[in-house]
Amino acid sequence: MSMLSFTIPQRLTCLLLTGLTLTAALPALALDGTSYVTSKKQKGSFALEAGGKAAPLFASAQDWPGVLRAAKDLQADINRVTSVTPALTTDKAPKGKEVVLIGTIGKSPLIDQLVRDKKLDVSAVSGKWEMFVEQIVEKPMPGVDRALVIAGSDKRGTIYGIYDLSEQMGVSPWYWWADVPTPHQKALYVASGRHTQGEPKVKYRGIFINDEAPALSGWSKEKFGGVNSKMYTHMFELILRLKGNYLWPAMWGNAFSADDPQNPALADEYGIVMGTSHHEPLTRAHDEWRRFGKGPWNYQTNPDVLRDFWRGGMQRMGTRENVVTIGMRGDGDEPMSEGSNIALLEKIVADQRQIIADVTGKPAEQTPQMWALYKEVQDYYDKGMRVPDDVTLLLCDDNWGNIRKLPKPGEKPRAGGYGIYYHFDYVGGPRNYKWLNTNPLPRIWEQMHLAHEYGANQIWVVNVGDLKPVELPISFFLDYAWNPDNIKADEVGEYTRQWAAQQFGDKHAAAIADILAKYAKYNARRKPELLSPNTYSLTNYNEFATVVADYNQLATQAEAIGRQLPAADQDAYFELVLHPVLACANLNELYYTVALNQEAAKNNRKNTNELAAKAKTLFEKDAELSKRYNAIAGGKWNHMMDQMHIGYRSWHDEKEDKMPEVQTIAESVATAPALAVTMTAQKPQPTSTPGAPFVEADGYVSIEAPHYSKAVEGSGVKWQTIPDLGRTLSAVSTYPVTAPSTTPGGNSPHLEYQVQLTTAGPVTVQAYLAPTLNFTSGEGLRYAVSFDDETPQIVNLHTGMVADNGNRPWEKAVAESIILKTTKHTLATPGTHTLKFWRVDPAVVLEKLVVDCGGLKPSYLGPPESATGGKAASAEAKNSVGRR
């Protein structure tokens, strides 16, 4: 589907259809942010508000309480846009020239009557999961000329239809959570035709609030008195406006159902399906065991108490919608004891399912359940542990955004299907990352595309930490979950632009999107918590200076745009764009200055103390930026930036930020000249016209992956660039990702790069690859490299790599956001050679190739791209978002 089929604020697949049946989709909207709701009257359009009068709203009192509540939100949203408040009734159907009728099929007598009268065809909607249709109906009932009908297949279908209309009107889902203002309109007209988003491809789509101290916990305590229903109602509404439906609640010292009985009741009323995390069985929060449990959390020695504890959780759940977690891990998210075994875990699951059946009074398979294959639990599965077929197997990433396991293509389908537990935030090794967004959308797309293509589509849930700093990735994750087929790899950049336009309007959307993409890309090179004065090279390729200059240039651009935005946008802009850019630019400059100070002190440079003082000033600026964030919107978000992020001594939080160590020297020993400080942003390197070779200089050739001279395809496999994925430019991989392995050689799929070398002899080829894990359960994902006609050398990405703390290859890969592999070759002659990168297994993602002819110097990102024999710069290079 082309990009013409999705847009923000339209979101994903709004289908504009004519007639009374859902037929083939027409291209919906252009990429300029136009919507099926406009401020100008068109032929056949419906006046939602015009001339200071708003069409009255009606929803049957017999409908779901959540539908009636969302109808009140629509009433308030129309007022946000037009300053006019429409009437809302739930008893007698309104009379008037034009009215809005809202209802759920089978729950709204008025909607059902329209169906019986053949005025509303819901044959393509009825019985579907969370589907809605909006259309204008002529003479729906006596006394009404026309009605805009919002009809849902179920409770959430109707609610999504309501919120879709709100979003079309210009109300951002983030209006409360990010203080995004709503543009005022003098009139609102809904275009004729039928509008729908279709049915979601992923059944349960949600977020996990976790690692919520000190930020969200401190904020919610001050604003609401705790992590309670007053706070959660805002979160429920956000999830629904984003067309999500699922929540794992905050769990650090919190217990969703025990802390506030209104929490689960309101979740059910709103329409949120509740769950609990991977180590909280049968709806019981972890902290409830500390409060109410007796004896050890050990099923071998304390089974009766544990069964009673879990039974209480199921009894409390009642008939509310939940996906019930089954299984068991150690207390406090730890592995179970060494003595635990598969037989014991299978007995635990069997006993838990018996409790579910006993309490619900129906077979266990009629209650949705999931078993999370998190960390060591996946090992139990790999060794043969199985759960009943109706249980969803929740597969997991490695806590760093790399999926560990996926179903095998062609595997027998499970009734419960498969899901994914993903991370935007994590507490654990090799280092916590909790502060700001470090999740580039192209990487999320690439990994969740794998999940979709391999059939893990029952549940998608993502750990979002405190929620606030990761607004854009949350939007993308839930939008992509609705229909992964709707956003292609080369459409992710446009998605970001549309999202920026939704929050700040079209004028600066492209520039804001560029900033959002770049700062996430820069942060993903190395999480802020992992930065140190030694991360980047001070001496080779001007690396550290360039990184800092690029960040500072981004900060300058962000500030310039901010000065052009109206006052109403300032709070949202600071929260979503300006603060993270300023904070991350400052943090990188802090570590760069500390590195310069340490280097100057070593050589008794005259500016050693000056650099120490500058570092302290930058450290103080970091604290000032956090205070500024906490004071934004009249202090609405106080404590949201309390997260420690400087000076980690271990993987976990320190109590507060620690100033990196700097050195001072006595003036009498400062004999050497001042150390030069340079910060120059990297200029885009010229790239070749097809066939022009990359020329060796300084003993190496560096090539960005998309700059191949030829792509050889075959065996049903195609090469595709994934724009902006990776640490420097973009990445290349093969699709479809489910295609079987190929044997390298001959005309099997490969990329060709022309290189011109000055001497013959031995060379080493470094391949920079995205830190994809071995999700296939084989020996590891492979590629191959060769020069000219030599036999390809096959390389395994995952030799010795296990996604677990203490495994050095894995820790290095996730800390550096790269897998670096090498092959050695001997070339008989100097001159032009063809470097070939061969596909062997699917999902290997190439970012860069470096040929070391003996002159390569150590650096973090690798050397900048080499010059070529051609002069023209490719369009890809000119337009790359986030290029270093």
C-alpha positions in Angstrom: 0.0 0.0 0.0 1.4 3.4 -0.9 1.9 6.2 1.6 -1.2 7.8 0.2 -3.1 5.3 2.4 -1.9 6.5 5.7 -1.6 9.9 7.3 -1.5 11.6 10.6 -3.9 12.9 12.0 -5.8 10.4 9.9 -3.7 7.5 11.3 -3.1 4.4 9.4 -5.8 3.1 7.1 -8.7 5.4 7.1 -10.7 4.1 4.2 -13.0 6.4 2.3 -15.7 4.3 0.7 -18.8 5.1 -1.2 -22.2 3.4 -1.0 -23.4 1.4 1.9 -21.0 -1.5 1.7 -17.3 -1.7 2.5 -15.7 -2.1 -0.9 -12.1 -1.8 -2.1 -10.2 1.0 -0.5 -9.6 4.2 -2.4 -6.4 6.3 -1.8 -7.5 8.1 1.3 -5.6 11.3 1.9 -2.6 13.1 0.6 0.5 13.5 2.7 -0.2 17.1 3.5 -2.2 16.2 6.7 -5.6 16.7 5.1 -8.4 14.9 6.8 -12.0 13.7 6.3 -12.9 16.5 8.6 -12.4 20.0 7.2 -13.3 23.5 8.0 -14.9 24.1 4.6 -18.3 22.9 3.4 -18.1 20.4 0.6 -20.8 18.6 -1.5 -22.6 16.1 0.7 -20.6 16.9 3.8 -22.0 16.9 7.3 -21.9 20.0 9.5 -20.5 18.9 12.8 -20.3 22.6 13.8 -21.1 25.6 11.7 -22.3 29.1 12.3 -21.8 28.8 16.1 -24.0 25.8 16.3 -22.9 22.2 16.8 -24.8 19.1 15.8 -26.3 17.4 19.0 -24.8 14.1 20.0 -26.7 11.0 21.0 -25.7 7.7 22.6 -28.1 5.2 24.1 -28.1 4.9 27.8 -28.1 1.1 27.2 -24.7 1.2 25.6 -21.4 0.4 27.3 -20.4 3.0 30.0 -17.1 3.4 28.3 -18.9 4.4 25.1 -20.9 7.0 27.0 -17.8 8.3 28.6 -16.0 8.6 25.3 -19.0 10.5 23.9 -18.5 13.1 26.6 -14.9 13.3 25.5 -16.1 14.0 21.9 -18.4 16.7 23.3 -15.4 18.3 25.0 -13.2 17.9 21.9 -15.6 19.7 19.7 -15.5 22.5 22.2 -11.7 22.4 22.2 -11.7 22.9 18.5 -14.6 25.4 18.0 -15.4 26.8 21.5 -18.9 25.5 20.9 -20.3 22.7 23.1 -22.8 20.4 21.5 -25.7 18.9 23.4 -25.3 15.3 24.5 -28.3 13.1 25.3 -28.6 9.5 26.3 -32.4 9.1 26.7 -34.5 10.5 23.9 -33.1 10.6 20.5 -32.4 14.2 19.5 -34.4 15.9 16.8 -32.9 18.4 14.4 -31.7 18.9 10.9 -28.3 17.1 11.5 -27.4 14.9 14.5 -24.5 12.6 15.5 -25.6 9.1 16.5 -23.1 7.0 18.4 -23.6 3.3 19.3 -22.4 -0.2 19.5 -24.0 -2.9 17.3 -26.1 -5.1 19.6 -26.0 -2.6 22.5 -27.6 0.5 21.0 -31.3 0.1 20.1 -31.0 3.1 17.7 -28.1 1.7 15.8 -29.8 -1.7 15.6 -33.0 -0.1 14.3 -31.0 1.7 11.5 -29.6 -1.8 10.6 -33.1 -3.3 10.6 -34.4 -0.5 8.4 -31.5 -1.1 6.0 -30.3 2.5 6.4 -27.0 1.3 7.8 -25.2 -1.7 6.4 -22.9 -3.2 9.0 -22.4 -6.6 7.4 -18.7 -5.9 7.0 -18.4 -4.6 10.6 -20.6 -6.8 12.7 -18.8 -9.5 14.7 -15.3 -8.0 14.0 -12.8 -7.2 16.6 -12.6 -3.5 17.5 -13.9 -2.2 14.2 -16.0 0.9 13.5 -17.6 2.6 10.6 -18.6 6.3 10.3 -21.0 7.4 7.6 -23.7 10.0 6.9 -27.2 8.5 6.8 -30.1 10.4 5.2 -33.4 10.6 7.1 -32.3 8.1 9.8 -35.5 8.6 11.8 -38.5 10.9 11.9 -37.6 14.5 12.6 -34.0 14.1 11.5 -32.8 15.0 8.0 -29.3 13.6 8.3 -27.1 11.8 10.8 -23.4 11.2 11.1 -23.4 7.6 12.5 -20.5 6.2 14.4 -21.1 2.5 14.8 -18.8 0.0 16.4 -18.6 -3.8 16.3 -17.9 -3.9 20.0 -17.2 -1.5 22.9 -13.8 -0.5 21.8 -14.8 -0.3 18.1 -17.2 2.4 19.0 -14.7 4.2 21.3 -12.1 4.1 18.5 -14.6 5.6 16.1 -15.3 8.4 18.5 -11.6 9.2 19.0 -10.8 8.8 15.4 -13.3 11.7 14.7 -11.6 13.7 17.5 -8.2 13.2 15.9 -9.5 14.1 12.5 -10.8 17.4 14.0 -7.2 18.1 15.2 -7.2 16.9 18.8 -3.9 15.2 19.4 -4.0 12.1 21.5 -1.2 13.8 23.5 -3.2 16.9 24.3 -3.0 16.2 28.0 0.1 14.1 28.4 2.3 16.5 26.3 0.2 19.7 26.5 -0.3 19.8 22.8 -2.7 22.6 22.0 -5.7 22.1 19.7 -5.9 24.4 16.7 -9.1 26.4 16.6 -11.5 26.0 13.7 -14.5 28.2 12.8 -16.4 25.2 11.4 -16.2 21.4 11.2 -17.5 19.4 8.3 -17.3 15.6 7.8 -16.8 14.5 4.3 -19.4 12.1 2.7 -18.6 8.5 2.3 -17.8 5.7 4.8 -14.8 5.9 7.0 -13.1 3.1 8.9 -9.7 1.9 10.1 -10.5 -1.7 9.4 -9.7 -4.4 11.9 -6.5 -4.4 13.9 -3.8 -6.9 12.9 -2.5 -7.3 16.5 -5.2 -8.2 18.9 -3.8 -6.8 22.2 -1.7 -3.7 21.8 -0.4 -2.0 24.9 2.2 -0.5 27.2 3.9 -1.4 30.5 4.6 1.3 33.1 7.8 0.2 34.8 10.9 1.4 36.5 8.7 4.3 37.5 10.7 5.6 40.5 11.7 8.3 41.0 10.1 10.1 38.1 6.5 8.9 37.6 6.1 7.8 41.2 7.2 11.2 42.5 5.1 13.1 40.0 2.0 11.1 40.6 2.3 11.3 44.3 2.6 15.1 44.2 -0.2 15.5 41.6 -2.7 12.8 42.5 -1.6 11.5 45.9 -0.2 8.3 44.4 -0.2 5.9 41.4 -4.0 5.7 41.6 -7.2 5.9 39.6 -7.0 9.7 39.3 -3.7 9.2 37.4 -4.7 6.0 35.5 -7.9 7.6 34.0 -5.6 9.9 32.0 -3.5 6.9 31.0 -6.5 4.8 30.0 -7.8 7.7 27.8 -4.4 8.1 26.2 -4.1 4.4 25.3 -7.6 4.4 23.7 -6.9 7.6 21.8 -3.8 5.9 20.4 -6.0 2.9 19.6 -4.3 0.7 22.1 -6.3 -1.6 24.4 -3.9 -3.2 26.9 -1.9 -2.2 30.0 0.5 -3.7 32.4 0.4 -1.2 35.3 3.1 0.3 37.4 4.7 -2.3 39.8 7.6 -0.7 41.7 6.0 -0.8 45.1 2.6 -0.4 43.5 -0.2 -2.9 43.3 -2.9 -1.9 40.8 -5.9 -3.6 42.3 -4.9 -3.5 45.9 -3.8 0.2 46.0 -7.1 1.6 44.7 -10.2 -0.6 44.0 -11.3 2.0 41.5 -8.2 1.1 39.3 -9.6 -2.2 37.9 -13.2 -1.0 37.9 -12.4 2.1 35.8 -10.0 0.2 33.5 -12.9 -2.1 32.6 -15.3 0.8 32.2 -12.9 2.6 29.9 -12.4 -0.5 27.9 -8.8 -1.3 28.9 -7.8 -5.0 28.9 -5.5 -5.4 32.0 -2.6 -7.7 32.4 0.4 -8.1 34.7 4.0 -8.4 33.9 5.9 -11.6 33.2 6.5 -12.5 36.9 3.1 -11.6 38.3 0.8 -14.6 38.0 -3.0 -14.6 38.1 -3.4 -10.8 38.2 -1.4 -10.5 41.5 1.0 -7.6 41.6 4.5 -8.4 42.8 4.2 -6.1 45.8 1.1 -7.9 47.0 3.2 -10.9 48.1 5.2 -8.6 50.3 2.0 -7.3 51.8 -0.2 -10.3 52.0 2.0 -13.4 51.4 3.2 -15.8 54.0 6.3 -17.9 53.9 8.7 -18.3 51.0 7.8 -17.6 47.3 8.6 -21.2 46.5 6.1 -23.7 45.1 8.0 -26.7 46.3 7.8 -25.7 49.9 4.8 -23.4 50.1 2.3 -24.5 47.4 -1.0 -24.2 49.5 -0.3 -20.5 50.4 0.6 -19.6 46.9 -2.5 -21.3 45.5 -4.7 -19.4 47.9 -2.9 -16.2 47.0 -3.5 -16.7 43.3 -7.1 -17.8 43.8 -7.7 -14.4 45.5 -6.4 -12.6 42.5 -8.8 -14.5 40.2 -11.7 -13.9 42.5 -11.0 -10.2 42.5 -10.8 -10.1 38.7 -14.4 -11.3 38.4 -15.7 -10.9 34.8 -13.4 -7.9 33.9 -11.3 -8.2 30.7 -7.8 -9.5 31.5 -5.1 -11.5 29.9 -4.0 -13.6 32.8 -0.3 -14.2 33.3 0.6 -17.8 34.1 3.9 -19.4 35.1 6.3 -18.4 37.8 9.6 -16.8 38.3 11.6 -16.1 41.4 10.6 -13.4 43.8 11.4 -9.9 42.6 11.9 -10.7 38.9 14.7 -13.2 39.6 15.2 -16.7 38.1 13.7 -19.5 40.1 16.0 -21.6 42.3 18.6 -23.9 40.8 16.4 -26.8 41.9 13.5 -25.7 39.7 12.7 -27.9 36.8 10.4 -28.2 33.8 8.2 -30.7 35.6 7.6 -28.4 38.5 6.8 -25.4 36.2 4.4 -27.5 34.2 2.7 -28.5 37.4 2.5 -24.9 38.5 0.8 -24.0 35.2 -1.6 -26.9 35.5 -2.5 -25.9 39.0 -3.0 -22.2 38.0 -5.3 -23.2 35.2 -7.3 -25.3 37.6 -7.7 -22.2 39.8 -8.8 -20.2 36.7 -11.4 -22.8 35.8 -12.7 -23.1 39.4 -13.0 -19.4 40.0 -14.5 -18.5 36.6 -16.8 -21.5 36.4 -15.8 -22.2 32.8 -13.0 -24.1 31.1 -9.6 -22.5 31.5 -9.2 -22.0 27.8 -12.1 -19.6 27.8 -10.0 -17.1 29.8 -7.3 -15.4 27.8 -3.8 -16.3 29.2 -0.2 -15.7 28.4 3.1 -17.2 29.4 6.1 -14.9 29.0 9.3 -16.6 27.7 11.4 -13.9 29.5 15.1 -14.5 30.1 15.6 -18.0 31.6 12.0 -19.0 31.0 12.8 -19.2 27.3 15.5 -21.8 28.2 12.8 -23.9 29.8 10.8 -23.7 26.6 13.8 -24.6 24.4 14.4 -27.6 26.6 10.9 -28.9 26.0 8.5 -27.2 28.5 5.1 -26.7 27.0 1.8 -25.1 28.0 -1.7 -25.7 26.7 -2.4 -24.6 23.1 -4.8 -21.8 24.0 -2.1 -19.9 26.1 -0.4 -17.1 24.2 3.4 -17.5 24.1 4.7 -14.0 24.8 8.1 -14.0 23.2 10.6 -11.3 24.4 13.4 -9.1 23.3 16.7 -8.9 25.1 15.6 -5.8 27.0 17.5 -3.7 24.5 15.1 -3.9 21.5 16.4 -7.1 19.9 13.9 -9.9 19.6 15.3 -13.2 21.1 12.9 -15.7 19.5 10.2 -16.0 16.9 8.0 -18.9 15.7 9.3 -20.9 12.9 7.8 -20.3 9.5 5.2 -22.9 8.7 5.0 -24.0 12.3 1.6 -25.4 13.4 -0.5 -22.5 14.5 -1.4 -22.1 18.2 -4.9 -21.3 19.3 -3.4 -18.7 21.7 -0.9 -17.5 19.2 2.3 -15.6 19.9 3.1 -12.2 21.1 6.0 -9.8 21.8 7.2 -8.1 25.0 9.5 -5.2 23.9 11.5 -2.5 25.7 11.9 1.3 25.3 13.3 1.4 28.9 15.1 -1.1 31.1 16.7 -1.6 34.5 19.4 -4.1 34.3 22.8 -4.9 32.6 24.9 -3.9 31.1 23.5 -0.5 32.2 20.0 0.9 33.1 18.5 3.2 30.5 15.6 5.2 31.9 16.2 8.8 31.2 15.2 9.9 27.7 14.2 8.4 24.4 16.9 6.2 22.8 14.6 4.3 20.4 14.9 5.2 16.7 11.7 4.4 14.8 13.6 2.6 11.9 14.9 0.0 14.4 11.6 -0.5 16.0 10.1 -0.9 12.6 12.7 -3.5 11.5 12.3 -5.7 14.7 8.5 -5.5 14.9 8.3 -6.2 11.1 10.1 -9.5 11.9 7.5 -10.2 14.6 4.6 -9.5 12.2 6.1 -11.5 9.4 6.8 -14.5 11.6 3.3 -14.5 13.0 3.7 -13.1 16.5 0.6 -10.9 16.4 -1.6 -11.8 19.4 -0.1 -9.4 21.9 2.4 -6.5 21.5 3.3 -4.8 24.8 6.2 -2.5 25.3 7.9 -1.4 28.5 7.7 2.5 28.4 9.2 3.3 31.8 7.6 6.5 33.0 5.7 7.0 29.7 6.6 10.7 29.4 10.0 10.8 27.6 9.0 8.2 24.9 5.8 9.8 23.4 6.9 9.4 19.7 7.9 5.7 20.0 4.7 4.9 21.9 2.6 6.4 19.1 4.6 4.5 16.4 4.5 1.2 18.3 0.7 1.3 18.7 0.1 2.7 15.2 2.3 0.0 13.7 0.6 -2.7 15.8 -2.8 -1.7 14.3 -1.7 -2.6 10.8 2.0 -3.4 10.2 1.4 -3.7 6.5 0.5 0.0 6.3 3.9 1.5 7.1 6.8 0.4 4.9 10.5 0.8 5.7 10.8 3.9 3.5 7.7 5.4 5.0 8.9 5.7 8.6 10.5 9.1 8.0 7.1 10.4 6.6 5.4 8.9 9.6 7.6 11.1 11.8 6.8 14.2 9.8 3.1 13.5 10.0 3.4 13.0 13.8 5.3 16.3 14.1 2.6 18.0 12.0 -0.1 16.6 14.3 1.5 18.2 17.3 2.9 21.4 15.8 1.3 22.0 12.4 2.7 21.6 8.9 4.9 24.7 8.7 7.8 23.3 10.7 6.9 19.6 10.6 9.7 18.5 8.3 12.4 20.3 10.3 11.0 19.0 13.6 10.8 15.5 12.3 14.4 15.7 11.2 15.4 16.7 14.8 13.3 14.0 16.4 14.9 11.3 14.1 18.4 12.6 14.6 18.4 12.9 18.3 17.0 9.3 18.7 19.6 8.1 16.2 22.4 9.8 18.0 21.2 8.6 21.4 21.0 5.0 20.2 24.6 4.9 19.2 25.2 4.7 22.9 22.6 5.1 25.6 23.3 8.3 27.6 23.8 6.2 30.8 26.6 4.3 29.1 28.5 7.4 27.9 31.9 8.1 29.3 34.9 10.3 28.4 36.3 7.2 26.6 33.4 6.4 24.4 34.5 8.3 21.3 38.0 8.8 20.0 39.6 12.2 20.8 42.4 11.8 18.2 41.1 9.6 15.3 38.9 10.9 12.6 38.0 13.9 14.8 35.3 11.6 16.1 34.4 13.0 19.5 34.5 16.6 18.3 32.3 15.7 15.4 29.7 13.9 17.5 29.5 16.9 19.9 29.3 19.4 17.0 26.5 17.4 15.4 24.5 17.4 18.7 25.1 21.1 19.2 24.1 21.9 15.7 20.8 20.0 16.3 20.3 21.9 19.5 20.8 25.2 17.6 18.2 24.1 15.0 15.7 23.1 17.7 16.1 26.4 19.5 15.6 28.4 16.2 12.4 26.5 15.5 11.2 27.0 19.0 11.6 30.8 18.6 9.2 30.7 15.6 6.4 28.7 17.3 3.5 30.5 19.0 3.3 30.8 22.8 0.7 28.0 22.9 3.1 25.5 21.5 6.0 26.2 23.8 5.3 23.7 26.6 4.7 20.8 24.2 7.7 21.7 22.1 10.0 21.8 25.1 8.7 18.5 26.4 8.7 16.6 23.0 11.6 18.2 21.2 13.7 20.9 22.8 14.5 19.5 26.2 15.8 16.1 25.0 17.9 17.7 22.3 19.4 20.3 24.7 19.9 17.8 27.4 21.6 15.2 25.2 23.8 17.7 23.4 24.9 19.1 26.8 25.6 15.6 28.1 27.8 14.7 25.2 29.7 17.9 25.4 30.2 17.3 29.1 31.9 14.0 28.5 33.9 15.4 25.6 35.1 18.3 27.8 36.1 15.8 30.6 38.0 13.8 28.0 39.8 16.9 26.9 40.6 17.8 30.5 42.1 14.4 31.2 44.2 14.6 28.1 45.3 18.1 28.9 46.3 17.2 32.5 48.3 14.3 31.2 50.5 16.7 29.2 50.5 19.7 31.6 48.5 21.8 29.1 47.8 25.4 30.1 44.0 25.1 29.6 43.6 22.0 31.9 41.9 24.0 34.7 39.8 25.9 32.2 38.5 22.6 30.8 37.7 21.4 34.3 35.7 24.5 35.1 33.8 24.2 31.8 33.0 20.6 32.6 31.5 21.6 35.9 29.5 24.3 34.2 28.1 21.7 31.8 27.2 19.4 34.7 25.3 22.3 36.4 23.5 23.0 33.1 22.2 19.5 33.0 20.6 20.0 36.4 19.2 23.3 35.3 17.6 21.7 32.2 16.0 19.0 34.4 14.6 21.8 36.7 13.3 23.6 33.7 11.5 20.5 32.5 10.0 19.9 36.0 8.7 23.5 36.1 7.1 23.4 32.6 3.4 23.9 32.2 3.2 25.6 35.6 4.9 22.6 37.4 2.5 20.1 35.9 5.3 17.6 35.3 7.3 18.2 38.5 9.6 15.1 39.2 9.3 13.7 35.7 13.0 14.6 35.1 14.3 13.4 38.5 15.9 10.3 36.9 19.6 10.0 37.6 21.7 9.6 34.4 25.3 10.8 35.0 28.0 9.0 36.8 26.9 5.3 36.9 29.3 3.2 38.9 27.4 0.0 38.2 24.5 -1.2 36.0 21.9 0.3 38.4 21.0 3.8 39.6 23.2 5.8 41.9 21.3 8.0 44.4 22.0 11.1 42.4 24.0 12.4 39.4 27.7 12.4 39.9 30.1 14.9 38.4 32.6 13.0 36.2 36.1 13.2 37.6 38.2 16.1 36.3 41.8 17.1 37.0 43.4 20.3 37.8 47.1 21.2 37.9 49.2 24.0 39.5 49.9 26.9 37.2 53.6 26.4 37.7 53.5 23.0 36.0 51.3 24.1 33.1 54.1 24.4 30.6 52.6 22.9 27.4 50.5 25.0 25.0 46.7 24.8 25.5 45.0 21.8 24.0 43.1 22.7 20.9 39.3 22.3 21.2 37.5 21.8 17.9 33.9 21.0 17.2 33.0 20.8 13.5 29.9 19.1 12.3 30.4 16.3 9.9 29.8 17.3 6.3 28.0 14.7 4.1 30.7 12.8 2.2 30.4 12.7 -1.6 29.3 9.3 -2.9 29.7 7.6 -6.1 27.6 7.4 -9.2 26.9 3.7 -10.0 30.1 1.8 -10.6 32.6 4.4 -9.4 35.0 2.9 -6.9 35.6 4.0 -3.3 39.2 5.0 -3.2 41.7 3.9 -0.5 43.2 6.7 1.5 45.2 6.6 4.8 45.2 2.8 4.6 41.5 2.0 4.6 38.2 2.2 2.6 35.0 3.0 4.4 31.6 2.4 2.7 28.1 3.0 3.9 25.9 0.0 3.2 23.4 1.6 0.8 26.1 2.8 -1.5 26.6 -0.5 -3.4 27.3 -0.5 -7.1 25.1 -3.5 -7.8 22.5 -5.6 -6.0 22.1 -9.2 -7.2 18.7 -10.6 -6.3 17.1 -14.0 -6.8 15.6 -17.0 -5.0 12.6 -14.8 -4.2 14.8 -12.4 -2.3 15.2 -8.7 -2.8 17.6 -6.2 -1.2 16.1 -3.2 0.5 17.5 -0.1 2.1 16.1 0.7 5.5 16.4 4.5 5.6 18.1 6.0 8.7 18.6 2.7 10.5 21.9 2.4 12.2 24.6 4.5 13.8 25.8 6.6 10.7 23.6 6.5 7.6 21.2 3.8 6.7 21.1 0.0 6.5 20.4 -2.7 3.9 18.8 -6.1 4.4 16.9 -8.7 2.4 13.2 -9.2 2.1 11.0 -11.1 2.7 12.4 -11.8 6.1 10.9 -15.3 6.1 12.7 -16.5 2.9 14.9 -19.6 3.5 18.7 -19.5 3.7 20.8 -19.3 0.6 24.2 -20.7 -0.3 26.6 -17.9 -1.2 28.3 -18.0 -4.6 27.5 -17.5 -8.3 24.4 -15.5 -8.8 23.0 -16.0 -5.3 21.8 -12.7 -3.6 24.7 -10.4 -2.9 25.7 -6.7 -2.9 28.7 -5.5 -4.8 31.0 -2.6 -3.9 33.8 -1.3 -6.1 37.0 -0.4 -4.2 40.3 1.0 -5.5 43.3 -0.1 -3.5 46.8 1.3 -3.8 48.7 -1.9 -2.9 48.4 -5.7 -3.0 48.5 -8.0 0.0 46.4 -8.8 3.0 43.4 -6.8 4.0 40.7 -7.2 6.6 37.0 -6.4 6.0 35.0 -5.2 9.0 31.2 -5.6 8.7 29.1 -3.3 10.9 25.8 -5.1 11.5 22.7 -4.2 13.5 22.7 -6.1 16.8 20.0 -8.6 15.6 19.8 -11.7 17.7 19.6 -15.3 16.6 15.8 -15.5 16.7 15.6 -18.7 14.6 17.0 -21.2 17.2 19.7 -22.3 14.8 23.4 -21.9 15.2 23.3 -18.2 14.4 22.5 -15.8 11.6 25.2 -15.8 8.8 26.5 -13.7 5.9 29.5 -14.1 3.7 32.2 -11.8 2.2 34.5 -12.2 -0.8 36.6 -10.2 -3.2 36.3 -10.7 -6.9 35.9 -14.4 -7.7 37.3 -15.9 -4.5 35.2 -18.3 -2.5 32.9 -16.5 -0.1 33.9 -16.7 3.6 30.8 -17.4 5.7 30.6 -15.5 9.1 28.3 -16.3 12.0 27.0 -13.1 13.8 26.3 -15.0 17.0 29.3 -17.2 17.7 29.7 -17.2 21.5 26.8 -14.8 21.9 24.1 -15.4 24.5 21.6 -12.6 25.3 22.4 -12.6 29.0 24.2 -10.4 31.5 27.8 -11.4 31.8 28.1 -12.6 28.2 30.7 -10.2 26.9 29.9 -10.4 23.1 26.2 -9.6 23.9 27.0 -6.8 26.3 29.4 -5.3 23.8 26.9 -5.5 21.0 24.0 -3.8 22.9 26.2 -1.2 24.5 27.7 -0.2 21.2 24.5 -0.9 19.2 26.5 -2.8 16.6 27.9 -6.3 15.9 31.3 -5.9 14.4 32.7 -8.9 12.5 35.9 -9.3 10.4 37.2 -11.5 7.6 40.8 -11.6 6.2 41.6 -11.7 2.5 44.7 -11.5 0.3 44.6 -9.5 -2.9 47.2 -10.4 -5.6 47.2 -7.0 -7.3 46.5 -3.3 -6.5 43.8 -1.4 -8.3 40.0 -1.9 -8.6 38.4 -4.9 -6.9 34.8 -5.9 -6.3 33.9 -6.4 -2.7 30.9 -8.8 -2.3 28.5 -9.0 0.7 26.5 -12.3 0.4 23.2 -13.1 1.9 23.1 -16.4 3.7 20.4 -16.1 6.4 17.4 -13.7 6.6 17.3 -10.6 8.8 21.0 -9.8 8.7 21.1 -6.0 8.6 24.3 -4.4 7.2 25.2 -0.8 8.1 28.8 -0.3 7.0 31.8 -2.1 5.4 35.4 -1.0 6.2 38.4 -2.5 4.3 41.5 -2.2 6.5 44.6 -2.1 4.3 46.8 -1.5 7.4 46.0 2.1 8.3 42.7 1.8 10.1 42.7 3.6 13.5 40.6 2.7 16.5 37.3 4.6 16.8 33.7 3.9 18.0 31.7 4.6 14.9 34.4 3.6 12.3 36.0 6.1 9.9 33.8 8.5 7.8 32.9 7.2 4.3 35.7 7.3 1.8 35.8 9.4 -1.3 35.0 7.9 -4.7 36.1 8.1 -8.2 32.7 9.8 -9.1 31.7 13.3 -8.1 27.9 13.2 -7.9 26.3 12.8 -4.5 23.4 10.4 -4.4 20.0 11.6 -3.5 20.0 9.1 -0.6 23.1 10.8 0.9 21.7 14.3 0.4 18.4 13.6 2.0 19.4 11.2 4.7 17.9 11.9 8.1 20.3 11.7 10.9 23.5 11.3 8.9 26.6 11.8 11.0 
